[in-house]
Amino acid sequence: MLYKSTRNSSIRVESAAAIAKGISEEGGLFVPETIPSISMDELKALAGKTYAQRAAYIFAKYLTDFTEAELAYCTESAYTAKSFDTENIAEIAHLFDGTYLLELWHGPTCAFKDMALQILPYFLTTAVKKLQMDKKVVILVATSGDTGKAALEGFCDVPGTEIMVFYPVEGVSDMQKRQMVTQEGGNVTVCAVQGNFDDCQNGVKKIFTDETVLSALEKGGMTFSSANSINWGRLVPQIVYYVSAYVSLAESGEIAYGDKLNVVVPTGNFGNILAAYYAKQMGVPIGKLICASNINKVLTDFIRTGVYDRNRQFYATVSPSMDILISSNLERLLYLLTDGDDAQIREWFTALNESGRYEVSDAVKAKLTELFYGGFCDDTATKATIAEIYEKVGYTCDTHTAVAVKVYEDYRKETGDTTKTIIASTASPYKFSASVLEALNKKPEGNVDEYDMVEILHEVSSLTIPASLAALKTKARRFEGSIEKADMQKFVLQKLHLA
């Protein structure tokens, strides 16, 4: 299996190189030359297997230059009860009749990003060895809240690596910020940026392709990689949990093998739902892919109109990990929907960079609407949904999951589609205690810190407080202050002692 760049199809690299590089030199994203298939017999054979075993089986189809022993090492090291608070790694909860929540937040940072970022360091270090690279790998990360901490946790003190995380100074929850600024490790740096997530993401992308920076890096014996979902090593683990969830539902008798299963994903950067699309294309019987957005509804508008336009007001919401107007992984989908037309991709994404807008062809729009449904809700509806779920079934969900549930309810009313459905639950409610308590009308008056609210939410929900969040209360803050978005490149060079 070789990997092509979305902006230059003549580039061909093996998966180890795609993972080590993170992004192609001209700014394109790596995609597999073909999408491997999985048969119904193969899905049935995964029943009774551990999550790690299922993951290794799927990875073997995509990472064909990794040996069976290497994949076993990566999966068995990442997906353990030591890192996750459940042996199943991901849990499935019943919500309403025929509707399930795929709980992807049982890892060390209590967010779905752990599903990929616990294994990415093993992928990356294995890839570096395979490629016989003798350079330090510098990992740059832009985060809207969850990726940052998950990447920091995964790469903390990993030999031969340095990791720098950039987050919008006012664009993450108090708990997300505390998780990052208290991060331990001798190879980690955390930096707040005066701007929003898109500013952080654009800054990182520019640094990746800046010739002056790359020349300085080369002289310093270093190379860049990424832990964002622009890195294929971040995206491929996300395919696994959709395959695994289908098998688990069939194994438990909730669905029969061959039954369609709709998937709902709260998404901003489009990586999580793109992984579900890959699972569908492999042969998993996934029906409609329902893309849920908050009021920053650039993806909803795109799916409905074929016009991508980031020239709009940016809103800071109670679901901050979705506060994104430039959805990087959409580039991979459009490359697939245009049958690998790299010239068209270059045209659209040059237009996005220069004017903030592009419009796809009628043929691509038709494919989009056939595959995807786009919906959104605002903060008021998000909080009302949290309260509704709590009152109806006694389940406490976070603000991002609530967006997905509300959009799914709208989809079902609009279409009448009663296909059984699984909703990606992307974070523990404890990461957004203030907003969840406000939704439940339980938020205390006055100046109350996030740990008081965690305790109150515990009383309200009876959910166990994750040990990793509880431990943060006494940890010292290591990273303070912020920089202007224009200074990100200078900051990186200085931190690496290259300027």
Secondary structure, DSSP 8 states (H G I E B T S, - for coil): -EEEETTEEEEEEEHHHHHHHSS-TTS--EEESS-----HHHHHHTTT--HHHHHHHHHHHH-TTS-HHHHHHHHHHHSSTTTSSSTTSSEEEE-STTEEEEE---STTSBTTHHHHTTHHHHHHHHHHHTT--SEEEEEEE-SSHHHHHHHHHHTT-TTEEEEEEEETTSS-HHHHHHHHT---TTEEEEEEES-HHHHHHHHHHHHH-HHHHHHHHHTTEEEEE-STTSHHHHHHHHHHHHHHHHHHHHTTSS-TT--EEEEEE-SSSHHHHHHHHHHHHT--EEEEEEEE-S--HHHHHHHHSEEE--S-----SSGGG--S--TTHHHHHHHHTTS-HHHHHHHHHHHHHHSEEE--HHHHHHHHHHEEEEE--HHHHHHHHHHHHHHH-----HHHHHHHHHHHHHHHHH-----EEEEE-B-GGGGHHHHHHHTT---SS---HHHHHHHHHHHH-----HHHHGGGG-------EEEGGGHHHHHHHHTT--
